[in-house]
Amino acid sequence: MTQKIMELVEKASMKADKPQFDIGDTVDVHTKILEGNKERIQVFSGVVIARNGSGTREMFVVRRIVAGEGVERKFPVHSPKIEKIEVKRRSVVRRAKLYFLRERSGKAVRLKERRI
């Protein structure tokens, strides 16, 4: 009974057009940023290295290299702060989590592109 009530409450806050992306895809995440009383869109682009959760609690982690330093950011899939998620490149991966990319640098970080 309580499970069904939770599903109804969650359904109201879920996005209708859930973006389709997988682990290993290179994505651009367009996020709304508030600066004072102005709002702007900031793009965070990188490789999706993890996804977890379900329903409104579904999250994904995007990793990119900035000035030679690895930066990871975790986003909720159904957040109202996320404007859109663009898939730039799809890659072939054989793992559910790509945490091994954290120890690699340079050309070793490259992933093989998936042909469609």
Secondary structure, 3 states (H helix, E strand, C coil): CHHHHHHHHHHHHCCCCCCCCCCCCEEEEEEEEEECCEEEEEEEEEEEEEEECCHHHCEEEEEEEECCEEEEEEEECCCCCEEEEEEEECECCCCCCCHHHHHCCHHHHCCCECCC
